[in-house]
Amino acid sequence: MLRLQVLSGHLRPGPPGPLADRARLRSSVCGAAVQDRPEDVVIVHGRRTAIGRAKRGRFKDTTPDELLSSVMKAVLSDVKLNPHKLGDVCVGNVLQPGAGALVARVAHFLSGFPEEVPVFTVNRQCSSGLQALLNIAGAIRSGTIDLGLACGVESMSLRSMTNPGDLSSRVTEVDQARACLIPMGITSENVAEKFGISREKQDAFAVSSHQKAARAQTLGLFKQEIVPVQTRMVDGSGAEVEVMVSEDEGVRPGTSMEGLSRLRPAFSPDGSTTAGNSSQVSDGAAAVLLGRRSAVEALGLGVLGVLRGSAVVGVPPDLMGIGPAVAIPAALERAGCLLRGEAGHPAAQGGHAAARAEAQEQTVTPQT
Ligand SMILES: CC(=O)SCCNC(=O)CCNC(=O)[C@H](O)C(C)(C)COP(=O)(O)OP(=O)(O)OC[C@H]1O[C@@H](n2cnc3c(N)ncnc32)[C@H](O)[C@@H]1OP(=O)(O)O
């Protein structure tokens, strides 16, 4: 939707700006490179829940199957598609048992989807939802299915990140295996140190990010994509109350450099990663409907975008946050897209939060 159009705008030559319509989308660098083909994998529609603050927000007592079901139903109902038309459903998840396989199938039936439509789940850590999208796209490309639903869901309120599960006692004998056990906050510190990303730079990025999100909220730009969810939560007095969740909870419009500078490092006494410049712990879900262009057009559905290419690249576990800085240039190259700036920027070769932002600033101009 709007977000897709803005991202495509980043890839156009000249100053970035929102694309007004589909014709302009097609004239973007990626779009111009390839003509429409019946076998294109296209994006039809997508919705998400609001992002709740884990453990303290209004989704803290909502189970992930309910979050997931709300977006699964909304996407199909928006485009008036009978769920029987879905060839497959893939759900990305990290923390729920078995990557949320049971959560996904329960959500499927809570949504009123038929049993003939299968569901599977995938865990590629932070990229699990994206991987779900690639799995559905792959099945469309191979001719296995015509249409599919790619989703992602997480409840960080109801599950913890701390239990690594059963691992060999030899995990400490192999450096890279041992590095897989490093907490993510420390990997952020490693990235900041390796790429010289100062506390000031991280705080500045956080301020800019909160400002953009607050402005978008004020302008109502997220309304189109957020599915309002009616749920229940236990409030401070212990009473169960009914709530409607329709706005992201992590946005702090009053965020300032001065306020952020007062926060203590969250993971290491001498570190630079704080509660203010970290990714937050959150609860939420999203779903995207994909299909082969020929099947989508035969059903009279619209096309929001085309999946031109994708790439997955492994990175050192102790620097795991740099993933997007390496994978984005690789994906754009595979898609035949041009990058604004230089794909060879040092942080693009190997960046967490601000480092990743640094690389992206050099390759994809941030929207103001
Ligand atoms: C590839 C990937 O993305 S991997 C990432 C996976 N996710 C993670 O690793 C999660 C990392 N983040 C975390 O673990 C947590 O967010 C932490 C540990 C950094 C912080 O957790 P919390 O202490 O619960 O953070 P919380 O958001 O509640 O903020 C704590 C306090 O910091 C201060 N604070 C936080 N943000 C701001 C801000 N923008 N401006 C000013 N003060 C702030 C406030 O005083 C806040 O207390 P309040 O909510 O009562 O006002």
The ligand as an SDF file (V2000), in Angstrom:
LIG
                    3D

 51 53  0  0  0  0  0  0  0  0999 V2000
   16.9730   -7.8880   14.0330 C   0  0  0  0  0  0  0  0  0  0  0  0
   16.2540   -7.4750   15.2400 C   0  0  0  0  0  0  0  0  0  0  0  0
   15.4680   -6.5460   15.2320 O   0  0  0  0  0  0  0  0  0  0  0  0
   16.6320   -8.3100   16.6320 S   0  0  0  0  0  0  0  0  0  0  0  0
   15.8760   -7.4150   17.8550 C   0  0  0  0  0  0  0  0  0  0  0  0
   15.1600   -8.3040   18.7750 C   0  0  0  0  0  0  0  0  0  0  0  0
   14.6660   -7.5280   19.8370 N   0  0  0  0  0  0  0  0  0  0  0  0
   15.4540   -7.1910   20.8460 C   0  0  0  0  0  0  0  0  0  0  0  0
   16.5820   -7.5400   20.9620 O   0  0  0  0  0  0  0  0  0  0  0  0
   14.7930   -6.3130   21.8430 C   0  0  0  0  0  0  0  0  0  0  0  0
   15.7760   -5.3410   22.3800 C   0  0  0  0  0  0  0  0  0  0  0  0
   15.1330   -4.4670   23.3170 N   0  0  0  0  0  0  0  0  0  0  0  0
   14.9550   -4.8030   24.6200 C   0  0  0  0  0  0  0  0  0  0  0  0
   15.2950   -5.9050   25.0770 O   0  0  0  0  0  0  0  0  0  0  0  0
   14.2560   -3.7940   25.5040 C   0  0  0  0  0  0  0  0  0  0  0  0
   13.5600   -2.8640   24.6850 O   0  0  0  0  0  0  0  0  0  0  0  0
   15.2830   -3.0380   26.4130 C   0  0  0  0  0  0  0  0  0  0  0  0
   15.9160   -4.0370   27.3930 C   0  0  0  0  0  0  0  0  0  0  0  0
   16.3630   -2.3680   25.5810 C   0  0  0  0  0  0  0  0  0  0  0  0
   14.5390   -1.9520   27.1950 C   0  0  0  0  0  0  0  0  0  0  0  0
   13.4510   -2.5530   27.8270 O   0  0  0  0  0  0  0  0  0  0  0  0
   12.5130   -1.6970   28.8050 P   0  0  0  0  0  0  0  0  0  0  0  0
   13.3080   -1.2360   29.9770 O   0  0  0  0  0  0  0  0  0  0  0  0
   11.3040   -2.5440   29.0630 O   0  0  0  0  0  0  0  0  0  0  0  0
   12.1820   -0.4580   27.8460 O   0  0  0  0  0  0  0  0  0  0  0  0
   10.9940    0.5840   27.8590 P   0  0  0  0  0  0  0  0  0  0  0  0
   10.6160    0.8240   26.4520 O   0  0  0  0  0  0  0  0  0  0  0  0
    9.9540    0.1440   28.8320 O   0  0  0  0  0  0  0  0  0  0  0  0
   11.7140    1.8960   28.4030 O   0  0  0  0  0  0  0  0  0  0  0  0
   12.2630    1.9550   29.7200 C   0  0  0  0  0  0  0  0  0  0  0  0
   12.4110    3.4130   30.0880 C   0  0  0  0  0  0  0  0  0  0  0  0
   13.3850    4.0360   29.2410 O   0  0  0  0  0  0  0  0  0  0  0  0
   12.9780    5.3710   28.9710 C   0  0  0  0  0  0  0  0  0  0  0  0
   12.7500    5.5410   27.5420 N   0  0  0  0  0  0  0  0  0  0  0  0
   12.5000    4.5800   26.6040 C   0  0  0  0  0  0  0  0  0  0  0  0
   12.3620    5.1330   25.4000 N   0  0  0  0  0  0  0  0  0  0  0  0
   12.5330    6.4590   25.5500 C   0  0  0  0  0  0  0  0  0  0  0  0
   12.5140    7.5650   24.6640 C   0  0  0  0  0  0  0  0  0  0  0  0
   12.2990    7.3990   23.3550 N   0  0  0  0  0  0  0  0  0  0  0  0
   12.7320    8.8270   25.1740 N   0  0  0  0  0  0  0  0  0  0  0  0
   12.9580    9.0070   26.5020 C   0  0  0  0  0  0  0  0  0  0  0  0
   12.9840    7.9830   27.4040 N   0  0  0  0  0  0  0  0  0  0  0  0
   12.7710    6.7250   26.9140 C   0  0  0  0  0  0  0  0  0  0  0  0
   11.7080    5.6470   29.7600 C   0  0  0  0  0  0  0  0  0  0  0  0
   12.0720    6.1630   31.0370 O   0  0  0  0  0  0  0  0  0  0  0  0
   11.1460    4.2370   29.8990 C   0  0  0  0  0  0  0  0  0  0  0  0
   10.3070    4.0980   31.0300 O   0  0  0  0  0  0  0  0  0  0  0  0
    8.7090    4.4040   30.8690 P   0  0  0  0  0  0  0  0  0  0  0  0
    8.1970    3.4980   29.8150 O   0  0  0  0  0  0  0  0  0  0  0  0
    8.1580    4.0790   32.2190 O   0  0  0  0  0  0  0  0  0  0  0  0
    8.5770    5.8570   30.4760 O   0  0  0  0  0  0  0  0  0  0  0  0
  1  2  1  0
  2  3  2  0
  2  4  1  0
  4  5  1  0
  5  6  1  0
  6  7  1  0
  7  8  1  0
  8  9  2  0
  8 10  1  0
 10 11  1  0
 11 12  1  0
 12 13  1  0
 13 14  2  0
 13 15  1  0
 15 16  1  0
 15 17  1  0
 17 18  1  0
 17 19  1  0
 17 20  1  0
 20 21  1  0
 21 22  1  0
 22 23  2  0
 22 24  1  0
 22 25  1  0
 25 26  1  0
 26 27  2  0
 26 28  1  0
 26 29  1  0
 29 30  1  0
 30 31  1  0
 31 32  1  0
 31 46  1  0
 32 33  1  0
 33 34  1  0
 33 44  1  0
 34 35  1  0
 34 43  1  0
 35 36  2  0
 36 37  1  0
 37 38  1  0
 37 43  2  0
 38 39  1  0
 38 40  2  0
 40 41  1  0
 41 42  2  0
 42 43  1  0
 44 45  1  0
 44 46  1  0
 46 47  1  0
 47 48  1  0
 48 49  2  0
 48 50  1  0
 48 51  1  0
M  END
$$$$
